Amino acid sequence: MEGFQADKALIRAHHAALSKATPQTVGEILAQRTTPDWHWRGMHPFHEQHGADAVAKTFWQPFLSAMTRVQRREDIFFAGLNEIDGFKSRWVVSMGHLMGLFDRSFLAIPPTRRIAMLRYAEFNRVEDNRIAETAFFFDLVHLMHQAGLQPLPPQTGAHLVQPGPMTHSGLLFEDSSAGEGEKTLALINRMISDINTRPAATPQEELSRTWHDDMLWWGPDGIGATYTIDRYVEQHQGPFRRHLKDRKFNGHLCRLAEGEFGGFFGWANLTLTNSGGFMGLPASTPADMRVVDLYRRDGDKLAENWIFIDILHFLNMQGLDVLARMASMQPQST
């Protein structure tokens, strides 16, 4: 196999095996294709784990006990070399929803006995035909909203089950042209440079350098999704820049692209200080944002962006433990 076909085949086999997992078998299934010291990064409250047994006990066993008949509904799948380490390590990216029947409580989120969709984005580093490292981001606030909870103040963007690419072209099971991936990565890097340097321009002028006017920004719950450059400025970029100060860019751990799709994650990407008002919180101390961004390029500009932020970790660092607060409000059995 040439290119990334072997890496993609490994991840697809891993996902296929997970689709048949139960709480009792998931540890063994995870161990089949991961290294003994597999480094797994998950969102709050799971954080970093090492080895299949720890990942199974920490996340997958509780999740599969709460969600039954889980399906992976994948919208984006691509692979590439990591620009951050000089294009040495090989990564495979998957994004979509884990859909199941929400039959039992999960992290004190009450069950609905209805369909629930957990937004996810996953980066897997492949080494010697094994998964050596994973970043698994998911939107727990989005799951809370599906259960009828409103743990945060009203968000500026829209809450909805978020679709995949408008073109329905995100599943790159076959390798794409290297030249197209290079174009996508160069465009993402130009957009990052604009954010970090803030060119002398209005927000609309800055964004129009790298974004189509009808951009779609699929943001995490707590912030929400928004459409067009003008509404993005109004509903996300404006509040973000007004209320978060002392922005420190910590860099990314992985950044790659294939075809018209690309993205990155960091741990943590940013450190920021809430000056008061962001997500309804008062002024606070510096806190970390762990972020995934995935993009679709259309021609010479970006068209869509899917964002995952560990909002619960960001808030927890500021003294608000959303999960503990929610658990304390659940009816206590007598």
C-alpha positions in Angstrom: 0.0 0.0 0.0 1.2 3.5 -0.9 0.5 6.8 0.7 -1.8 6.6 3.7 -3.8 3.6 2.8 -2.4 1.4 5.5 -2.9 4.1 8.1 -6.5 4.7 7.0 -7.2 0.9 7.0 -5.9 0.6 10.5 -8.2 3.4 11.8 -11.2 2.1 9.9 -10.6 -1.4 11.3 -10.3 0.1 14.8 -13.6 2.0 14.4 -15.3 -1.1 13.0 -14.2 -3.2 16.0 -15.3 -0.4 18.4 -18.8 -0.4 16.8 -19.3 -3.9 18.2 -17.8 -3.2 21.7 -19.6 -3.6 25.0 -18.5 -2.2 28.4 -17.2 -5.7 29.1 -15.2 -6.1 25.8 -14.1 -2.5 25.0 -10.7 -2.7 26.8 -9.7 -5.8 24.9 -10.8 -4.3 21.6 -8.9 -1.1 22.3 -5.7 -3.1 23.0 -5.8 -4.9 19.7 -4.6 -1.9 17.7 -3.0 0.4 20.2 0.5 0.5 21.6 1.0 -0.6 25.3 1.8 3.0 26.2 -0.9 4.5 24.0 -1.2 8.2 24.9 -4.9 9.3 24.9 -6.1 12.9 25.4 -9.7 13.5 26.1 -11.8 16.5 27.2 -12.6 17.4 30.8 -13.1 15.4 33.1 -11.2 12.6 31.3 -7.9 14.5 30.4 -4.8 12.3 29.7 -4.7 8.5 30.0 -2.1 5.9 29.1 -2.9 2.4 27.8 -6.0 0.7 26.6 -7.1 -0.4 30.1 -7.1 3.2 31.5 -8.9 4.6 28.4 -11.5 1.9 28.6 -12.2 2.4 32.3 -12.1 6.2 32.2 -14.2 6.9 29.1 -15.5 4.0 27.0 -17.0 1.8 29.7 -19.0 4.6 31.3 -20.0 5.9 27.8 -21.1 2.5 26.5 -23.0 1.8 29.7 -25.0 5.0 29.2 -25.4 5.0 25.4 -26.7 1.8 23.8 -26.6 0.7 20.2 -23.9 3.3 19.4 -23.2 4.2 15.7 -20.3 6.2 14.4 -21.8 8.6 11.9 -18.6 9.9 10.2 -18.6 13.1 8.1 -14.8 13.8 7.7 -11.9 11.3 7.3 -8.5 12.2 6.1 -4.8 11.6 6.8 -1.4 13.3 6.4 2.0 14.1 7.8 2.2 16.5 10.8 3.7 19.8 9.9 4.6 20.6 13.5 7.3 17.9 13.7 8.6 18.6 10.3 6.2 16.2 8.5 7.5 13.1 10.2 4.6 11.6 12.1 1.6 10.1 10.4 -1.9 11.0 11.5 -5.5 10.0 10.6 -8.4 12.4 11.4 -12.1 11.4 11.9 -15.0 13.7 12.7 -18.7 13.2 13.1 -21.2 12.1 15.7 -21.4 9.0 18.0 -25.2 8.3 17.9 -26.9 6.1 20.4 -29.9 5.6 22.7 -29.2 7.7 25.8 -30.5 5.0 28.3 -28.5 5.7 31.5 -26.9 8.7 33.2 -23.5 9.8 31.9 -21.5 12.2 34.0 -24.7 13.2 35.9 -26.3 14.1 32.6 -29.8 12.5 32.9 -30.8 9.9 30.3 -33.6 10.7 27.7 -34.2 7.2 26.3 -34.1 8.9 23.0 -31.5 9.3 20.2 -28.5 11.4 21.3 -25.6 12.6 19.2 -22.2 13.2 20.7 -20.1 15.5 18.4 -16.5 14.3 18.2 -13.2 14.9 16.4 -10.4 12.4 16.7 -6.7 12.6 15.7 -4.8 9.3 15.7 -1.0 9.0 15.3 0.0 5.8 13.6 3.3 4.2 14.2 4.4 0.7 13.0 0.7 -0.1 12.2 -0.4 0.7 15.7 -2.2 3.7 17.2 0.4 5.3 19.4 -1.4 8.6 20.3 -5.0 9.9 20.2 -6.7 13.2 20.7 -10.4 12.6 21.2 -12.4 15.9 21.5 -16.2 15.8 22.1 -18.9 18.3 22.9 -20.4 17.5 26.3 -22.3 20.8 26.5 -24.0 19.8 23.2 -25.0 16.5 24.8 -26.4 18.4 27.9 -28.6 20.6 25.7 -30.0 17.4 24.1 -31.0 16.2 27.6 -32.9 19.4 28.2 -30.2 21.1 30.4 -29.0 24.7 30.1 -25.8 24.7 32.1 -24.5 27.9 30.7 -25.9 31.4 29.8 -27.6 31.8 26.4 -25.1 31.3 23.6 -24.5 33.8 20.9 -24.7 31.2 18.0 -27.1 28.5 17.1 -27.5 25.1 18.8 -28.2 22.3 16.3 -27.1 18.8 15.3 -24.2 19.9 13.0 -23.9 18.5 9.5 -20.8 17.5 7.7 -19.4 19.3 4.6 -21.9 20.9 2.3 -20.2 19.0 -0.6 -20.6 15.6 1.2 -17.0 15.0 0.1 -15.3 14.7 3.5 -14.6 10.9 3.6 -11.2 10.6 1.9 -10.9 6.8 2.1 -8.7 7.0 -1.0 -5.6 9.1 -1.0 -5.9 12.6 -2.5 -3.5 14.7 -4.6 -0.6 15.9 -2.5 -0.8 19.3 -4.2 -4.3 19.9 -3.1 -3.4 19.1 0.5 -0.5 21.5 0.3 -2.8 24.3 -0.9 -5.2 23.6 2.0 -2.4 23.6 4.6 -0.9 26.9 3.2 -4.3 28.6 3.4 -4.8 27.4 7.0 -1.4 28.7 7.9 -2.1 32.1 6.3 -5.4 32.3 8.2 -3.6 31.5 11.5 -1.0 34.2 10.7 -3.8 36.7 10.3 -5.3 35.8 13.7 -1.9 36.1 15.4 -0.7 39.3 13.8 -4.1 41.1 13.4 -3.5 43.0 10.1 -4.5 46.6 10.0 -8.0 46.0 8.7 -11.6 45.7 9.9 -12.6 42.2 11.1 -14.5 41.7 7.9 -11.5 42.8 5.8 -9.2 40.5 7.8 -11.5 37.5 7.4 -12.2 38.1 3.7 -8.5 37.5 3.0 -8.9 33.8 3.7 -12.7 33.1 4.0 -15.6 33.0 1.6 -18.3 35.5 2.6 -20.8 32.7 3.1 -18.5 30.9 5.5 -20.0 28.4 8.0 -18.5 28.3 11.5 -19.7 25.2 13.3 -18.8 26.2 16.8 -19.1 24.2 20.1 -22.2 24.5 22.2 -21.8 27.3 24.8 -20.9 29.5 21.8 -22.9 28.0 18.9 -22.8 27.9 15.1 -22.9 30.9 12.8 -23.1 31.7 9.1 -21.5 34.4 6.9 -18.6 36.6 7.8 -20.8 39.4 9.2 -22.7 37.1 11.6 -19.5 35.3 12.6 -18.0 38.7 13.6 -21.2 39.6 15.5 -21.9 36.3 17.1 -18.4 34.9 17.9 -15.3 36.9 17.0 -16.6 40.1 18.4 -17.5 38.8 21.9 -14.4 36.6 21.9 -12.0 39.5 21.2 -13.9 42.0 23.5 -14.0 39.8 26.6 -10.9 37.7 26.4 -7.6 39.5 26.9 -3.8 38.7 27.3 -4.1 36.1 24.5 -1.2 33.8 24.4 -0.8 31.3 21.5 0.8 28.2 22.8 1.0 26.4 19.4 -0.3 23.1 18.1 0.7 19.5 18.6 -0.6 18.4 15.2 -1.5 20.2 12.0 -2.1 18.5 8.7 -4.2 18.5 5.5 -5.3 16.2 2.7 -7.2 17.3 -0.4 -9.6 20.1 0.5 -9.6 19.2 4.2 -7.2 20.1 7.0 -7.0 20.9 10.7 -5.1 21.0 13.9 -5.3 20.5 17.7 -3.4 21.8 20.6 -2.9 21.0 24.3 -3.6 23.9 25.1 -3.7 26.0 22.0 -4.4 29.3 23.9 -4.2 30.8 27.3 -6.6 33.7 27.8 -8.0 35.9 30.6 -11.7 36.6 30.8 -12.0 40.4 31.4 -15.7 39.9 32.2 -18.7 39.0 30.1 -17.4 36.0 28.1 -20.0 33.2 28.4 -21.7 35.3 31.1 -18.8 34.9 33.6 -17.2 37.7 35.6 -13.5 38.7 35.2 -11.2 35.8 36.1 -7.6 34.5 36.0 -5.8 33.1 33.0 -7.2 29.8 31.7 -6.3 27.3 28.9 -8.3 26.6 25.8 -7.8 23.1 24.2 -9.1 23.4 20.7 -9.6 21.3 17.5 -10.3 23.2 14.2 -11.2 21.3 11.0 -11.6 23.1 7.7 -12.9 22.7 4.2 -11.3 24.7 1.4 -13.2 25.7 -1.6 -10.9 27.1 -4.3 -8.6 29.7 -2.9 -10.5 30.4 0.4 -11.9 28.5 3.4 -15.6 27.6 3.3 -16.4 25.7 6.5 -14.9 25.2 9.9 -15.8 22.7 12.6 -14.6 23.7 16.1 -14.3 21.7 19.3 -13.2 23.5 22.5 -12.8 21.9 25.9 -15.2 24.5 27.4 -15.7 22.5 30.6 -11.9 22.6 31.3 -11.7 26.3 30.4 -14.5 27.1 32.9 -13.2 24.7 35.6 -9.9 26.6 35.6 -11.9 29.7 36.4 -13.6 28.0 39.4 -16.8 26.8 37.7 -17.1 23.0 37.8 -20.2 22.6 35.5 -20.3 18.8 36.0 -20.1 18.9 39.8 -22.7 21.6 39.9 -25.0 19.6 37.7 -24.5 16.4 39.8 -25.3 18.4 43.0 -28.7 19.4 41.5 -29.8 15.8 40.7 -32.5 14.2 42.9 -30.9 12.2 45.6 -32.3 8.7 46.3 -33.5 7.9 49.8 
